[in-house]
């Protein structure tokens, strides 16, 4: 283009790169949660690794007693097999609890038995529910394999 | 001739130590990125769920507090009756031992840092150190350490041999 300088070309390329980066961030998995176009206030993600010995079935809570009360929650939880013998047979379940309910506080449940779980494959789902009191997320992993195994987990909660 | 053999082995050992060390440091970099779930990683925190009586570990949570702290957002493991939890910092078990102040029991990392075991007292300490040494020997750091030591021994032996035989 006539009159185009090196600086202007550089600026244009930089702007394009920044725009591309912003697009990538916006559509990156685990990024902002969008529920029917409503604004969702996101909490920090709770992530890490969990080791489950053979035949063990621990419960752990990535979120506990989490407020504010009386909110619609969207909770996305994912588990991936990590390393080890790269093949496991596992039951896992993740549940959402409402501390405000008297008789049964379970308000969301996603569970699946996984046979021959290969390394790198991710399981999980997004649960949308209402909690009158505070909210808690609980994961249960029952490793029925003969070997212990590591898993990567990531939970993300948001409310509106 | 024998002195040359010593020197040759020493040089080969040092070179092996150098190359293996460089390779293990490269692989250590990638381990921090993606393999900290199966190895004891510096800076990581571990929550251990174990049986109160037998000390058998049934599960562990591990995380990098710089990335996410699930213990700030949640409670981690929910122990059944007869089970306990302990928080272990990787830096505290760098020497192979960690004492849980709540139970006065020792938590050890066993071979390749994947499984922690809980023991008690002096016997447990010795067992833990032995496991630690075994894991170090089995790790990628074992080769450069062994090669370097061999090179050092060969250098000293060659030097001693030359002195003894009055070779220049």
HADDOCK unambig.tbl for C-alpha pairs under 7 A between the chains (distance, minus, plus):
assign (segid A and resid 45 and name CA) (segid B and resid 68 and name CA) 6.85 0.50 0.50
assign (segid A and resid 46 and name CA) (segid B and resid 68 and name CA) 5.94 0.50 0.50
assign (segid A and resid 46 and name CA) (segid B and resid 69 and name CA) 6.51 0.50 0.50
assign (segid A and resid 46 and name CA) (segid B and resid 70 and name CA) 4.83 0.50 0.50
assign (segid A and resid 46 and name CA) (segid B and resid 73 and name CA) 6.77 0.50 0.50
assign (segid A and resid 47 and name CA) (segid B and resid 68 and name CA) 5.89 0.50 0.50
assign (segid A and resid 47 and name CA) (segid B and resid 70 and name CA) 6.21 0.50 0.50
assign (segid A and resid 48 and name CA) (segid B and resid 62 and name CA) 5.79 0.50 0.50
assign (segid A and resid 48 and name CA) (segid B and resid 63 and name CA) 4.54 0.50 0.50
assign (segid A and resid 49 and name CA) (segid B and resid 37 and name CA) 5.55 0.50 0.50
assign (segid A and resid 49 and name CA) (segid B and resid 61 and name CA) 5.64 0.50 0.50
assign (segid A and resid 49 and name CA) (segid B and resid 62 and name CA) 5.07 0.50 0.50
assign (segid A and resid 49 and name CA) (segid B and resid 63 and name CA) 6.17 0.50 0.50
assign (segid A and resid 50 and name CA) (segid B and resid 60 and name CA) 5.52 0.50 0.50
assign (segid A and resid 50 and name CA) (segid B and resid 61 and name CA) 4.37 0.50 0.50
assign (segid A and resid 50 and name CA) (segid B and resid 62 and name CA) 6.21 0.50 0.50
assign (segid A and resid 51 and name CA) (segid B and resid 59 and name CA) 5.17 0.50 0.50
assign (segid A and resid 51 and name CA) (segid B and resid 60 and name CA) 4.85 0.50 0.50
assign (segid A and resid 51 and name CA) (segid B and resid 61 and name CA) 6.29 0.50 0.50
assign (segid A and resid 52 and name CA) (segid B and resid 58 and name CA) 6.14 0.50 0.50
assign (segid A and resid 52 and name CA) (segid B and resid 59 and name CA) 4.49 0.50 0.50
assign (segid A and resid 52 and name CA) (segid B and resid 60 and name CA) 6.71 0.50 0.50
assign (segid A and resid 53 and name CA) (segid B and resid 58 and name CA) 5.00 0.50 0.50
assign (segid A and resid 53 and name CA) (segid B and resid 59 and name CA) 5.78 0.50 0.50
assign (segid A and resid 56 and name CA) (segid B and resid 58 and name CA) 5.71 0.50 0.50
assign (segid A and resid 58 and name CA) (segid B and resid 59 and name CA) 6.68 0.50 0.50
assign (segid A and resid 58 and name CA) (segid B and resid 77 and name CA) 6.91 0.50 0.50
assign (segid A and resid 59 and name CA) (segid B and resid 77 and name CA) 5.62 0.50 0.50
assign (segid A and resid 59 and name CA) (segid B and resid 78 and name CA) 5.50 0.50 0.50
assign (segid A and resid 60 and name CA) (segid B and resid 76 and name CA) 4.75 0.50 0.50
assign (segid A and resid 60 and name CA) (segid B and resid 77 and name CA) 3.92 0.50 0.50
assign (segid A and resid 60 and name CA) (segid B and resid 78 and name CA) 5.50 0.50 0.50
assign (segid A and resid 61 and name CA) (segid B and resid 74 and name CA) 5.35 0.50 0.50
assign (segid A and resid 61 and name CA) (segid B and resid 75 and name CA) 5.64 0.50 0.50
assign (segid A and resid 61 and name CA) (segid B and resid 76 and name CA) 4.89 0.50 0.50
assign (segid A and resid 61 and name CA) (segid B and resid 77 and name CA) 6.36 0.50 0.50
assign (segid A and resid 62 and name CA) (segid B and resid 70 and name CA) 5.51 0.50 0.50
assign (segid A and resid 62 and name CA) (segid B and resid 73 and name CA) 6.34 0.50 0.50
assign (segid A and resid 62 and name CA) (segid B and resid 74 and name CA) 4.68 0.50 0.50
assign (segid A and resid 62 and name CA) (segid B and resid 75 and name CA) 6.92 0.50 0.50
assign (segid A and resid 62 and name CA) (segid B and resid 76 and name CA) 6.13 0.50 0.50
assign (segid A and resid 63 and name CA) (segid B and resid 73 and name CA) 5.04 0.50 0.50
assign (segid A and resid 63 and name CA) (segid B and resid 74 and name CA) 3.96 0.50 0.50
assign (segid A and resid 64 and name CA) (segid B and resid 73 and name CA) 6.41 0.50 0.50
assign (segid A and resid 64 and name CA) (segid B and resid 74 and name CA) 4.31 0.50 0.50
assign (segid A and resid 64 and name CA) (segid B and resid 75 and name CA) 6.16 0.50 0.50
assign (segid A and resid 150 and name CA) (segid B and resid 37 and name CA) 6.50 0.50 0.50
assign (segid A and resid 150 and name CA) (segid B and resid 38 and name CA) 6.65 0.50 0.50
